[in-house]
Amino acid sequence: QAQLVESGGGLVQAGGSLRLSCAASGSIFSINTMGWYRQAPGKQRRELVATITSDGITNYADSVKGRFAISRDVAKNTVYLQMDSLKPEDTAVYYCSAYITNTARASTDYWGRGTQVTVSS
């Protein structure tokens, strides 16, 4: 089994910055794509924020392009999300996701428990 633990959320004023981190641990053989998703208040679905492959290929939601940057430390099994120029509409619970192959060579998606990001106007 593997686990994902997020950190770095909090309360920030509009225009401010936050950096989220997500560390994967456990019986990990390899990690393919890692990413961040968010679920805004009152919405039932999580939406993609950004993803990054093991080769460093990134993908962003249009709403965060130019403001957020995803990066990854492969050796530490950790993914980061640098969020700049935050807006009130970025308020959400942010979830980390990773496609992990464990030491038994079984692969599946894992999710963290989420970290709250609140942007005040």
Salt bridges, closest charged atoms under 4 A:
GLU47 OE2 - ARG38 NE 2.61
ASP62 OD1 - LYS65 NZ 3.09
ASP90 OD1 - ARG38 NH1 2.98
ASP90 OD2 - ARG67 NH1 2.75
